[in-house]
């Protein structure tokens, strides 16, 4: 892909430009859950690559492509999802269902492959969808537990 370094740097930086619009209190409130999810996701990514579920491309010298994606759009999306839908579990589930179905079946995987972020190898789309859905439930559960521990 032409200008791949520019693309990867943009992928890492551009989502962070929206963070000031979250507000300081929302950022602080949802930061632990987003950090948890990025760490868990990186662990799943490493396990999946070892088991050849998927393959990730090189990216930048210090980061592979999926790490760039995780600390760029994915991290920021976690923050925004919690800000928009925390406390509205049904809406959270519906939105995540639509988001994950769209990514899995309506072009997200093709986007990843086209822009040299990653591609599926031995994993089926339904399995990927299940992992994404499980992660979204974990994100909400972690935030709920974190809120309860802060209140007590």
C-alpha positions as CSV (number, residue, x, y, z in Angstrom):
1,X,0.0,0.0,0.0
2,X,1.3,3.4,-0.9
3,X,2.0,5.8,2.0
4,X,1.4,3.1,4.5
5,X,3.5,4.8,7.2
6,X,1.3,7.9,6.8
7,X,-1.8,5.7,7.0
8,X,-0.6,3.9,10.2
9,X,0.4,7.2,11.9
10,X,-3.0,8.7,11.0
11,X,-4.7,5.6,12.3
12,X,-2.9,6.0,15.6
13,X,-3.3,9.8,16.0
14,X,-6.6,10.9,14.4
15,X,-8.9,9.1,16.8
16,X,-7.1,10.7,19.8
17,X,-8.1,14.1,18.4
18,X,-11.7,13.3,19.5
19,X,-10.7,12.6,23.1
20,X,-11.0,16.2,24.3
21,X,-14.6,16.1,23.4
22,X,-15.2,13.2,25.8
23,X,-14.6,15.5,28.7
24,X,-12.1,15.1,31.5
25,X,-14.4,13.3,33.9
26,X,-15.6,10.8,31.3
27,X,-12.1,10.2,30.2
28,X,-11.0,9.5,33.8
29,X,-14.1,7.4,34.5
30,X,-13.8,5.1,31.5
31,X,-10.0,5.0,31.1
32,X,-9.4,1.9,33.3
33,X,-12.0,-0.1,31.3
34,X,-10.4,1.0,27.9
35,X,-6.9,0.1,29.2
36,X,-8.2,-3.3,30.3
37,X,-9.8,-4.0,26.9
38,X,-6.7,-3.0,24.9
39,X,-4.6,-5.2,27.1
40,X,-7.0,-8.1,26.8
41,X,-7.3,-7.6,23.1
42,X,-3.6,-7.6,22.6
43,X,-3.4,-10.8,24.6
44,X,-6.1,-12.3,22.3
45,X,-4.3,-11.0,19.3
46,X,-1.0,-12.7,20.3
47,X,-2.8,-16.0,21.1
48,X,-4.7,-15.8,17.8
49,X,-1.5,-15.2,15.8
50,X,0.2,-18.1,17.5
51,X,-2.7,-20.4,16.7
52,X,-2.9,-18.9,13.1
53,X,-6.4,-17.7,13.6
54,X,-5.3,-14.5,11.9
55,X,-2.2,-12.7,10.6
56,X,-1.2,-9.1,11.3
57,X,1.0,-7.0,9.0
58,X,4.2,-5.2,10.0
59,X,3.0,-1.6,10.5
60,X,5.7,0.8,11.9
61,X,9.1,0.0,13.2
62,X,8.0,-0.1,16.9
63,X,4.5,-1.4,16.4
64,X,2.8,-4.0,14.3
65,X,-0.4,-2.9,12.5
66,X,-2.8,-4.4,15.1
67,X,-1.1,-2.6,18.0
68,X,-1.5,0.6,16.1
69,X,-5.2,-0.1,15.6
70,X,-5.7,-1.2,19.2
71,X,-4.1,2.0,20.7
72,X,-5.7,4.2,18.1
73,X,-9.2,3.7,17.0
74,X,-10.1,0.7,19.2
75,X,-9.0,2.4,22.5
76,X,-10.8,5.6,21.6
77,X,-13.9,3.7,20.5
78,X,-14.0,1.9,23.8
79,X,-14.1,5.3,25.6
80,X,-16.8,6.7,23.3
81,X,-18.9,3.5,23.5
82,X,-18.9,3.7,27.3
83,X,-19.7,7.4,27.4
84,X,-22.6,7.0,25.0
85,X,-24.1,3.8,26.3
86,X,-23.0,3.1,29.8
87,X,-26.1,2.7,32.0
88,X,-28.1,1.8,28.9
89,X,-27.3,-1.8,28.6
90,X,-29.9,-2.7,25.9
91,X,-28.8,0.1,23.6
92,X,-25.1,-0.9,24.3
93,X,-25.9,-4.5,23.2
94,X,-27.8,-3.4,20.1
95,X,-25.2,-0.9,19.0
96,X,-22.4,-3.5,19.5
97,X,-24.3,-6.1,17.7
98,X,-24.7,-3.8,14.7
99,X,-21.1,-2.7,14.9
100,X,-19.7,-6.2,15.1
101,X,-22.0,-7.6,12.4
102,X,-21.0,-4.7,10.1
103,X,-17.3,-5.2,10.8
104,X,-17.5,-9.0,10.4
105,X,-19.8,-9.4,7.5
106,X,-20.1,-6.0,5.7
107,X,-16.6,-5.0,4.9
108,X,-14.5,-4.5,8.1
109,X,-12.4,-7.6,7.4
110,X,-11.9,-6.5,3.8
111,X,-10.8,-3.1,5.1
112,X,-8.3,-4.7,7.4
113,X,-6.9,-6.8,4.6
114,X,-6.9,-4.0,2.0
115,X,-5.1,-1.6,4.3
116,X,-2.6,-4.2,5.5
117,X,-3.8,-4.3,9.1
118,X,-4.6,-8.0,9.3
119,X,-6.5,-10.9,7.7
120,X,-8.2,-14.0,8.9
121,X,-6.4,-17.3,8.4
122,X,-8.0,-20.3,10.2
123,X,-10.8,-18.4,11.9
124,X,-14.3,-18.3,10.6
125,X,-16.3,-15.0,10.6
126,X,-18.8,-16.4,13.1
127,X,-16.0,-17.2,15.5
128,X,-14.6,-13.7,15.1
129,X,-18.0,-12.2,15.7
130,X,-18.3,-14.3,18.9
131,X,-15.0,-13.0,20.2
132,X,-16.0,-9.4,19.5
133,X,-19.3,-9.9,21.2
134,X,-17.6,-11.5,24.3
135,X,-15.1,-8.6,24.5
136,X,-17.9,-6.0,24.4
137,X,-19.7,-7.8,27.3
138,X,-16.4,-7.8,29.2
139,X,-15.9,-4.1,28.6
140,X,-19.3,-3.3,30.0
141,X,-18.8,-5.8,32.9
142,X,-15.4,-4.3,33.8
143,X,-16.9,-0.8,33.8
144,X,-19.7,-1.9,36.1
145,X,-17.4,-3.6,38.5
146,X,-15.1,-0.5,38.4
147,X,-18.0,1.8,39.2
148,X,-19.1,-0.3,42.1
149,X,-15.6,-0.4,43.6
150,X,-15.3,3.3,43.3
151,X,-18.6,3.9,45.0
152,X,-17.8,1.6,47.9
